Amino acid sequence: MAVTSFMVPLGTPAPEFDLPSIDGGRVSLAGLRQAPATLVVFLSNHCPYVRRIEEGIGALAADYSDRVTTVAVCSNDVVNYPDDDAEHLAEQAERAGFGFPYLVDESQEVARAYHAACTPDFFLYDAGRRLAYRGEFDDARPSNQVPVTGSSLRRAIDAVLAGRPVPGPQNPSLGCGIKWKPGND
């Protein structure tokens, strides 16, 4: 069942995190490179909504890599969804061309702190790490043939980099609901 993202209030500060990476290290928000913008993306390997746009996410992150710090987080319950374990996420990162850290949120505390609801779910922060955009990547969905361009997120990034507010409307992301562990939903 498709789920839309929560529309967290703009201006909300980015919650801190310190999570293991699929490459064996640890990554924290405070340890990320300071940039004019920071993009936190909640992803999974098995979701068809993510699969539809994953290469576009990799391309967008590469296009903006000198000005936007990108990090991905998978918060799914890997006991019930083993395709979302670190090994499979590493395969996804390779397949999709992710050149950014991909983190595992086993406790699901980070997803809860960000109010992430689905995969994909995008949170774009300005240089002060205040929320400037939370919404869709573009109009591409598993059920349509719309080209994957990242147009909605690119428009938002361009506004943040220019020091302007992101123009509306900000349409929520649509995807697979985060697979919560019992008691976390």
PASEBA-1860 file (N, C-alpha, C; in nm, 3 decimals):
! residues 185
1> MAVTSFMV> 0.083/-0.118/0.000/0.000/0.000/0.000/0.088/0.125/0.000 ~ 0.058/0.217/-0.088/0.135/0.341/-0.098/0.103/0.433/0.020 ~ 0.206/0.499/0.069/0.197/0.591/0.183/0.260/0.722/0.140 ~ 0.202/0.834/0.183/0.263/0.964/0.155/0.341/1.010/0.276 ~ 0.441/1.094/0.249/0.524/1.145/0.357/0.446/1.243/0.443 ~ 0.488/1.254/0.569/0.435/1.357/0.657/0.493/1.489/0.609 ~ 0.420/1.594/0.623/0.472/1.724/0.581/0.522/1.796/0.706 ~ 0.642/1.761/0.748/0.708/1.819/0.865/0.717/1.971/0.844
9> PLGTPAPE> 0.695/2.051/0.948/0.699/2.197/0.930/0.834/2.246/0.878 ~ 0.829/2.334/0.779/0.950/2.395/0.727/1.018/2.472/0.840 ~ 1.150/2.476/0.836/1.227/2.543/0.940/1.266/2.452/1.054 ~ 1.212/2.329/1.058/1.247/2.233/1.162/1.395/2.197/1.150 ~ 1.469/2.197/1.262/1.611/2.160/1.254/1.627/2.010/1.225 ~ 1.735/1.976/1.156/1.764/1.836/1.126/1.799/1.764/1.255 ~ 1.729/1.655/1.287/1.764/1.577/1.405/1.903/1.512/1.390 ~ 1.976/1.510/1.498/2.109/1.447/1.500/2.093/1.296/1.483
17> FDLPSIDG> 2.193/1.233/1.428/2.199/1.087/1.420/2.344/1.044/1.422 ~ 2.365/0.920/1.456/2.496/0.855/1.451/2.466/0.708/1.423 ~ 2.486/0.667/1.298/2.443/0.535/1.253/2.554/0.460/1.183 ~ 2.544/0.327/1.185/2.639/0.248/1.107/2.611/0.261/0.958 ~ 2.719/0.262/0.881/2.710/0.269/0.736/2.722/0.127/0.679 ~ 2.671/0.109/0.559/2.682/-0.022/0.495/2.826/-0.059/0.466 ~ 2.917/0.039/0.469/3.057/0.009/0.444/3.134/-0.025/0.571 ~ 3.065/-0.029/0.684/3.128/-0.070/0.809/3.165/0.044/0.902
25> GRVSLAGL> 3.164/0.167/0.856/3.195/0.281/0.941/3.071/0.334/1.012 ~ 3.085/0.450/1.070/2.972/0.519/1.133/2.967/0.660/1.075 ~ 2.846/0.713/1.065/2.825/0.848/1.013/2.728/0.920/1.104 ~ 2.764/1.044/1.139/2.674/1.128/1.219/2.640/1.253/1.140 ~ 2.530/1.315/1.175/2.493/1.442/1.111/2.603/1.545/1.136 ~ 2.649/1.553/1.260/2.753/1.650/1.294/2.882/1.625/1.218 ~ 2.907/1.501/1.180/3.029/1.466/1.110/3.022/1.483/0.959 ~ 2.902/1.511/0.907/2.889/1.532/0.763/2.953/1.664/0.721
33> RQAPATLV> 3.002/1.667/0.600/3.061/1.789/0.544/2.957/1.901/0.546 ~ 2.998/2.017/0.597/2.911/2.134/0.592/2.900/2.177/0.446 ~ 2.780/2.203/0.402/2.755/2.242/0.264/2.639/2.341/0.263 ~ 2.617/2.407/0.152/2.502/2.498/0.142/2.368/2.426/0.160 ~ 2.367/2.293/0.139/2.244/2.215/0.157/2.281/2.073/0.199 ~ 2.193/2.011/0.276/2.208/1.872/0.318/2.080/1.798/0.283 ~ 2.094/1.684/0.218/1.979/1.602/0.179/1.985/1.471/0.254 ~ 1.879/1.444/0.332/1.864/1.317/0.403/1.750/1.243/0.335
41> VFLSNHCP> 1.780/1.123/0.285/1.682/1.045/0.209/1.659/0.912/0.279 ~ 1.533/0.880/0.305/1.499/0.749/0.360/1.465/0.658/0.242 ~ 1.541/0.548/0.232/1.530/0.456/0.119/1.516/0.313/0.168 ~ 1.488/0.226/0.075/1.492/0.082/0.098/1.531/0.016/-0.033 ~ 1.565/-0.109/-0.027/1.604/-0.181/-0.147/1.485/-0.245/-0.216 ~ 1.388/-0.291/-0.142/1.282/-0.373/-0.201/1.167/-0.293/-0.259 ~ 1.150/-0.167/-0.223/1.032/-0.089/-0.260/1.031/-0.053/-0.409 ~ 0.922/-0.082/-0.480/0.917/-0.049/-0.623/0.921/0.102/-0.650
49> YVRRIEEG> 0.874/0.184/-0.556/0.880/0.330/-0.574/1.026/0.377/-0.572 ~ 1.106/0.318/-0.483/1.248/0.351/-0.478/1.318/0.295/-0.600 ~ 1.291/0.172/-0.634/1.357/0.109/-0.749/1.334/0.189/-0.877 ~ 1.215/0.246/-0.889/1.180/0.323/-1.010/1.270/0.444/-1.027 ~ 1.314/0.506/-0.916/1.389/0.632/-0.926/1.531/0.624/-0.872 ~ 1.576/0.507/-0.826/1.705/0.499/-0.757/1.823/0.548/-0.842 ~ 1.827/0.517/-0.969/1.935/0.567/-1.053/1.929/0.719/-1.064 ~ 1.807/0.773/-1.068/1.790/0.918/-1.070/1.838/0.984/-0.942
57> IGALAADY> 1.820/0.916/-0.829/1.871/0.968/-0.702/2.024/0.971/-0.706 ~ 2.084/0.864/-0.755/2.230/0.860/-0.767/2.281/0.971/-0.858 ~ 2.213/0.994/-0.971/2.255/1.097/-1.065/2.238/1.236/-1.005 ~ 2.127/1.261/-0.938/2.104/1.392/-0.876/2.212/1.420/-0.772 ~ 2.239/1.323/-0.687/2.340/1.342/-0.582/2.477/1.371/-0.645 ~ 2.510/1.303/-0.753/2.638/1.327/-0.822/2.641/1.467/-0.883 ~ 2.529/1.507/-0.944/2.523/1.639/-1.008/2.547/1.753/-0.908 ~ 2.500/1.735/-0.785/2.509/1.841/-0.684/2.615/1.812/-0.578
65> SDRVTTVA> 2.700/1.715/-0.599/2.790/1.668/-0.493/2.883/1.775/-0.438 ~ 2.915/1.876/-0.516/3.004/1.981/-0.467/2.932/2.083/-0.379 ~ 2.797/2.084/-0.382/2.721/2.184/-0.306/2.619/2.126/-0.210 ~ 2.589/1.997/-0.224/2.489/1.932/-0.140/2.549/1.806/-0.079 ~ 2.542/1.795/0.052/2.583/1.673/0.120/2.461/1.581/0.127 ~ 2.475/1.460/0.073/2.364/1.365/0.069/2.397/1.245/0.155 ~ 2.296/1.196/0.225/2.308/1.074/0.304/2.174/1.000/0.294 ~ 2.181/0.867/0.283/2.060/0.785/0.279/2.052/0.701/0.406
73> VCSNDVVN> 1.928/0.673/0.447/1.902/0.595/0.567/1.797/0.489/0.533 ~ 1.823/0.366/0.573/1.722/0.260/0.564/1.681/0.224/0.706 ~ 1.554/0.239/0.734/1.501/0.213/0.869/1.411/0.091/0.875 ~ 1.400/0.016/0.766/1.308/-0.097/0.763/1.351/-0.211/0.855 ~ 1.252/-0.283/0.902/1.270/-0.404/0.983/1.329/-0.513/0.893 ~ 1.457/-0.544/0.913/1.523/-0.642/0.824/1.491/-0.786/0.861 ~ 1.435/-0.809/0.978/1.394/-0.946/1.012/1.280/-0.989/0.920 ~ 1.184/-0.901/0.901/1.069/-0.933/0.815/1.090/-0.892/0.670
81> YPDDDAEH> 1.191/-0.807/0.644/1.222/-0.760/0.508/1.372/-0.773/0.485 ~ 1.421/-0.897/0.472/1.565/-0.921/0.462/1.630/-0.858/0.338 ~ 1.553/-0.823/0.236/1.611/-0.756/0.119/1.661/-0.616/0.153 ~ 1.630/-0.568/0.272/1.674/-0.436/0.316/1.789/-0.442/0.416 ~ 1.856/-0.558/0.425/1.972/-0.565/0.515/2.093/-0.499/0.449 ~ 2.200/-0.481/0.524/2.317/-0.407/0.476/2.376/-0.466/0.348 ~ 2.380/-0.597/0.339/2.435/-0.661/0.219/2.356/-0.624/0.095 ~ 2.222/-0.628/0.105/2.138/-0.593/-0.010/2.140/-0.443/-0.038
89> LAEQAERA> 2.153/-0.362/0.067/2.165/-0.217/0.046/2.294/-0.184/-0.029 ~ 2.401/-0.257/0.000/2.528/-0.236/-0.071/2.512/-0.271/-0.219 ~ 2.438/-0.377/-0.248/2.411/-0.412/-0.388/2.331/-0.301/-0.456 ~ 2.233/-0.246/-0.384/2.153/-0.136/-0.438/2.240/-0.014/-0.465 ~ 2.325/0.020/-0.370/2.412/0.137/-0.385/2.499/0.123/-0.510 ~ 2.551/0.004/-0.533/2.632/-0.023/-0.652/2.547/-0.011/-0.778 ~ 2.432/-0.075/-0.776/2.342/-0.078/-0.893/2.296/0.064/-0.931 ~ 2.266/0.145/-0.830/2.207/0.278/-0.854/2.310/0.389/-0.864
97> GFGFPYLV> 2.436/0.357/-0.838/2.539/0.459/-0.848/2.539/0.557/-0.732 ~ 2.504/0.509/-0.613/2.506/0.597/-0.495/2.650/0.625/-0.455 ~ 2.689/0.750/-0.456/2.822/0.789/-0.413/2.819/0.858/-0.278 ~ 2.718/0.829/-0.200/2.698/0.892/-0.069/2.681/0.785/0.037 ~ 2.698/0.820/0.164/2.682/0.720/0.270/2.539/0.666/0.275 ~ 2.530/0.536/0.299/2.400/0.468/0.313/2.402/0.405/0.452 ~ 2.312/0.447/0.536/2.313/0.412/0.677/2.199/0.319/0.714 ~ 2.221/0.244/0.821/2.122/0.148/0.870/2.071/0.195/1.006
105> DESQEVAR> 1.941/0.217/1.013/1.874/0.266/1.134/1.798/0.149/1.198 ~ 1.874/0.057/1.256/1.814/-0.065/1.310/1.709/-0.038/1.418 ~ 1.735/0.060/1.504/1.640/0.091/1.612/1.518/0.167/1.563 ~ 1.527/0.224/1.444/1.422/0.306/1.382/1.402/0.440/1.452 ~ 1.492/0.473/1.543/1.481/0.600/1.615/1.503/0.720/1.524 ~ 1.590/0.706/1.425/1.617/0.818/1.335/1.494/0.844/1.246 ~ 1.433/0.739/1.195/1.311/0.756/1.115/1.203/0.826/1.197 ~ 1.191/0.787/1.320/1.091/0.851/1.407/1.126/0.997/1.432
113> AYHAACTP> 1.254/1.027/1.455/1.297/1.165/1.481/1.271/1.255/1.360 ~ 1.291/1.201/1.241/1.268/1.278/1.118/1.121/1.279/1.075 ~ 1.039/1.197/1.137/0.900/1.177/1.097/0.891/1.122/0.955 ~ 0.985/1.033/0.923/0.981/0.966/0.793/0.865/0.868/0.793 ~ 0.797/0.859/0.680/0.681/0.772/0.670/0.695/0.666/0.563 ~ 0.773/0.697/0.459/0.776/0.608/0.344/0.915/0.604/0.283 ~ 0.931/0.512/0.189/1.052/0.509/0.108/1.007/0.521/-0.037 ~ 1.056/0.622/-0.106/1.153/0.722/-0.063/1.086/0.836/0.014
121> DFFLYDAG> 1.162/0.899/0.100/1.117/1.019/0.172/1.237/1.114/0.177 ~ 1.219/1.235/0.127/1.329/1.331/0.108/1.316/1.448/0.204 ~ 1.427/1.483/0.269/1.433/1.596/0.361/1.553/1.681/0.321 ~ 1.527/1.802/0.269/1.633/1.892/0.223/1.646/2.006/0.323 ~ 1.769/2.025/0.371/1.800/2.127/0.471/1.890/2.233/0.411 ~ 1.874/2.356/0.459/1.960/2.466/0.413/2.094/2.460/0.486 ~ 2.177/2.563/0.465/2.312/2.565/0.524/2.309/2.561/0.676 ~ 2.202/2.611/0.737/2.186/2.606/0.882/2.119/2.478/0.930
129> RRLAYRGE> 2.101/2.386/0.836/2.035/2.257/0.860/1.894/2.274/0.918 ~ 1.822/2.367/0.855/1.679/2.388/0.880/1.604/2.335/0.758 ~ 1.493/2.267/0.783/1.418/2.203/0.676/1.365/2.307/0.577 ~ 1.401/2.288/0.450/1.357/2.378/0.343/1.260/2.308/0.247 ~ 1.267/2.175/0.240/1.183/2.099/0.148/1.165/1.958/0.202 ~ 1.042/1.910/0.192/1.009/1.771/0.220/0.900/1.735/0.121 ~ 0.936/1.650/0.029/0.839/1.617/-0.074/0.893/1.516/-0.173 ~ 0.829/1.515/-0.288/0.858/1.415/-0.390/0.986/1.444/-0.466
137> FDDARPSN> 1.037/1.339/-0.528/1.153/1.348/-0.616/1.109/1.409/-0.749 ~ 1.005/1.352/-0.806/0.942/1.398/-0.930/0.810/1.323/-0.944 ~ 0.751/1.326/-1.061/0.621/1.261/-1.084/0.632/1.115/-1.129 ~ 0.751/1.060/-1.140/0.768/0.921/-1.183/0.720/0.827/-1.074 ~ 0.641/0.729/-1.113/0.589/0.627/-1.023/0.598/0.492/-1.092 ~ 0.593/0.383/-1.017/0.598/0.251/-1.081/0.485/0.230/-1.182 ~ 0.375/0.300/-1.162/0.257/0.280/-1.247/0.252/0.372/-1.369 ~ 0.356/0.455/-1.391/0.350/0.544/-1.507/0.482/0.541/-1.586
145> QVPVTGSS> 0.482/0.608/-1.696/0.600/0.613/-1.783/0.664/0.752/-1.782 ~ 0.635/0.831/-1.679/0.693/0.964/-1.667/0.845/0.948/-1.650 ~ 0.923/1.024/-1.726/1.069/1.012/-1.714/1.116/1.051/-1.573 ~ 1.219/0.982/-1.526/1.279/1.010/-1.396/1.379/1.124/-1.415 ~ 1.344/1.241/-1.360/1.429/1.360/-1.376/1.470/1.421/-1.242 ~ 1.393/1.393/-1.137/1.418/1.458/-1.009/1.375/1.604/-1.011 ~ 1.286/1.641/-1.102/1.252/1.782/-1.123/1.204/1.852/-0.997 ~ 1.121/1.791/-0.916/1.071/1.857/-0.795/1.185/1.883/-0.697
153> LRRAIDAV> 1.267/1.783/-0.674/1.378/1.798/-0.580/1.485/1.891/-0.637 ~ 1.513/1.883/-0.766/1.612/1.973/-0.827/1.568/2.120/-0.813 ~ 1.440/2.146/-0.835/1.387/2.282/-0.819/1.408/2.330/-0.675 ~ 1.383/2.242/-0.580/1.401/2.276/-0.439/1.548/2.302/-0.408 ~ 1.637/2.216/-0.455/1.780/2.233/-0.430/1.828/2.365/-0.492 ~ 1.787/2.392/-0.614/1.829/2.516/-0.680/1.786/2.639/-0.600 ~ 1.665/2.636/-0.546/1.617/2.749/-0.464/1.701/2.764/-0.338 ~ 1.727/2.654/-0.269/1.808/2.659/-0.146/1.948/2.712/-0.177
161> LAGRPVPG> 2.007/2.663/-0.285/2.142/2.708/-0.321/2.146/2.856/-0.359 ~ 2.034/2.908/-0.409/2.025/3.050/-0.444/1.984/3.136/-0.324 ~ 1.959/3.072/-0.210/1.920/3.146/-0.091/1.776/3.192/-0.091 ~ 1.694/3.126/-0.171/1.552/3.160/-0.180/1.467/3.051/-0.114 ~ 1.347/3.087/-0.068/1.255/2.983/-0.019/1.216/2.891/-0.135 ~ 1.191/2.766/-0.103/1.148/2.670/-0.205/1.004/2.703/-0.241 ~ 0.977/2.722/-0.370/0.841/2.756/-0.412/0.746/2.639/-0.390 ~ 0.622/2.671/-0.366/0.519/2.569/-0.349/0.456/2.537/-0.483
169> PQNPSLGC> 0.370/2.439/-0.486/0.343/2.353/-0.372/0.454/2.249/-0.355 ~ 0.469/2.204/-0.232/0.560/2.093/-0.203/0.473/1.968/-0.189 ~ 0.474/1.887/-0.293/0.392/1.766/-0.293/0.462/1.657/-0.213 ~ 0.387/1.587/-0.127/0.449/1.482/-0.047/0.505/1.370/-0.135 ~ 0.609/1.306/-0.084/0.662/1.189/-0.149/0.560/1.076/-0.136 ~ 0.567/0.981/-0.225/0.478/0.866/-0.224/0.563/0.742/-0.237 ~ 0.536/0.643/-0.153/0.615/0.521/-0.160/0.564/0.415/-0.067 ~ 0.647/0.315/-0.045/0.614/0.207/0.048/0.629/0.259/0.190
177> GIKWKPGN> 0.536/0.225/0.276/0.548/0.263/0.415/0.672/0.202/0.477 ~ 0.735/0.276/0.567/0.848/0.218/0.641/0.799/0.093/0.712 ~ 0.878/-0.010/0.707/0.841/-0.138/0.768/0.884/-0.135/0.914 ~ 0.790/-0.094/0.998/0.817/-0.074/1.141/0.825/-0.207/1.214 ~ 0.912/-0.210/1.312/0.917/-0.324/1.403/0.797/-0.314/1.496 ~ 0.750/-0.426/1.549/0.638/-0.421/1.642/0.669/-0.323/1.758 ~ 0.573/-0.237/1.783/0.587/-0.138/1.890/0.640/-0.005/1.843 ~ 0.697/0.002/1.723/0.751/0.128/1.671/0.655/0.201/1.579
185> D> 0.551/0.131/1.532/0.461/0.193/1.435/0.363/0.291/1.496
END
